[in-house]
Amino acid sequence: QVQLVESGGGLVQTGGSLRVSCAASGLPFSLYDMGWFRQAPGKEREFVAAIKRSGAETYYTDFVKGRFTISRDNAKNTVYLQMNSLKPEDTAVYYCAAHIGTVVRGLGSVDEYRYWGQGTQVTVSS
């Protein structure tokens, strides 16, 4: 049974930092590209960052470039999202997701991912 379990969310002040983690089990983690998405109340789920299975390539949406860093530890079956200089507009539930095989729509598309975690809440106070 595949499980993606996020952790590390919480409440932080504007300008603060958080690191969220996603621990994977039940799949060959090193074969999967991994992504982070987020969803704020009343909004669609949106792409944040992705990392190829080797960790050699990373991708970010424009509004987090320079502030967020995605990384992975294949030995620990875990992907991380380090979030710095947080803003109130970063408040959302953050989800990790796993993709395997040929990329068709791009790693920024929710449709590309086979497995999803349950999410972890990140709240940035102003």
C-alpha positions as CSV (number, residue, x, y, z in Angstrom):
1,Q,0.0,0.0,0.0
2,V,1.4,3.3,-1.1
3,Q,1.5,6.1,1.5
4,L,2.7,9.6,1.4
5,V,2.7,11.3,4.8
6,E,3.4,15.0,5.1
7,S,4.6,16.6,8.3
8,G,6.2,19.8,9.6
9,G,3.4,22.2,8.9
10,G,2.4,24.8,11.5
11,L,1.9,28.4,12.3
12,V,4.7,30.9,11.6
13,Q,5.0,34.6,11.4
14,T,5.6,36.6,8.2
15,G,9.3,36.3,7.2
16,G,9.7,33.1,9.1
17,S,10.7,29.6,7.9
18,L,9.3,26.1,7.9
19,R,10.4,22.8,6.5
20,V,7.8,20.3,5.5
21,S,8.6,16.7,4.8
22,C,6.9,13.9,3.0
23,A,7.8,10.3,3.9
24,A,6.9,7.7,1.3
25,S,6.3,4.0,1.7
26,G,5.1,1.2,-0.4
27,L,6.7,2.3,-3.6
28,P,10.2,2.4,-5.1
29,F,10.8,6.0,-4.1
30,S,14.0,6.5,-6.2
31,L,12.0,5.8,-9.4
32,Y,9.5,8.5,-8.7
33,D,9.6,12.2,-9.5
34,M,8.1,14.1,-6.6
35,G,6.1,17.3,-6.4
36,W,4.7,19.8,-3.8
37,F,1.4,21.5,-4.4
38,R,-0.7,23.7,-2.2
39,Q,-4.3,24.6,-1.9
40,A,-5.8,27.6,-0.1
41,P,-9.4,27.8,0.9
42,G,-11.6,28.4,-2.1
43,K,-8.8,28.1,-4.5
44,E,-7.6,25.3,-6.8
45,R,-4.6,23.2,-6.0
46,E,-1.5,24.8,-7.4
47,F,2.0,23.7,-8.2
48,V,4.8,24.8,-5.9
49,A,7.9,22.7,-6.8
50,A,9.1,19.4,-8.2
51,I,12.2,17.3,-8.2
52,K,13.2,14.6,-10.6
53,R,13.9,11.1,-9.2
54,S,17.7,11.6,-9.2
55,G,17.4,14.9,-7.5
56,A,19.5,16.5,-10.3
57,E,16.6,18.7,-11.6
58,T,14.3,20.9,-9.7
59,Y,11.4,23.1,-10.8
60,Y,9.6,25.9,-9.1
61,T,6.7,28.1,-9.7
62,D,7.6,31.8,-10.0
63,F,6.1,32.9,-6.8
64,V,8.4,30.7,-4.7
65,K,11.6,31.0,-6.6
66,G,14.4,32.2,-4.4
67,R,12.4,31.5,-1.2
68,F,11.6,27.7,-1.3
69,T,13.9,24.8,-1.9
70,I,12.8,21.3,-2.7
71,S,15.2,18.4,-2.0
72,R,15.0,14.6,-1.5
73,D,16.8,11.9,0.4
74,N,16.3,8.7,-1.5
75,A,17.9,6.7,1.3
76,K,15.2,7.9,3.6
77,N,12.3,7.8,1.1
78,T,11.6,11.5,1.9
79,V,11.2,14.7,0.0
80,Y,11.5,18.1,1.7
81,L,10.3,21.6,1.0
82,Q,12.3,24.3,2.8
83,M,10.3,27.5,2.9
84,N,11.9,30.8,3.8
85,S,10.7,34.4,3.9
86,L,7.1,33.1,4.2
87,K,4.3,35.4,3.4
88,P,0.6,35.3,4.4
89,E,-0.3,34.4,0.9
90,D,1.7,31.2,1.4
91,T,-1.0,30.0,3.8
92,A,-2.4,26.7,2.4
93,V,-2.5,23.0,2.9
94,Y,0.6,21.6,1.3
95,Y,0.5,18.3,-0.4
96,C,3.2,16.0,-1.8
97,A,2.7,13.9,-4.8
98,A,4.5,11.1,-6.7
99,H,4.9,10.7,-10.5
100,I,6.5,7.8,-12.4
101,G,7.2,7.3,-16.1
102,T,7.0,9.7,-19.0
103,V,6.1,13.3,-18.2
104,V,3.2,14.2,-20.5
105,R,1.6,17.4,-19.2
106,G,4.6,18.6,-17.2
107,L,5.4,18.2,-13.5
108,G,3.5,21.3,-12.8
109,S,0.2,19.6,-13.6
110,V,-1.8,17.8,-10.9
111,D,-2.9,15.3,-13.5
112,E,0.7,14.1,-13.8
113,Y,0.8,12.5,-10.4
114,R,-0.4,9.1,-9.4
115,Y,-0.2,9.3,-5.6
116,W,-1.0,12.1,-3.1
117,G,-0.5,12.6,0.5
118,Q,-3.2,14.0,2.9
119,G,-1.6,17.4,3.3
120,T,-0.1,19.5,6.1
121,Q,-1.4,22.9,7.0
122,V,0.9,25.9,6.8
123,T,-0.4,29.2,8.2
124,V,1.6,32.4,8.0
125,S,0.4,35.2,10.2
126,S,0.8,38.8,9.3
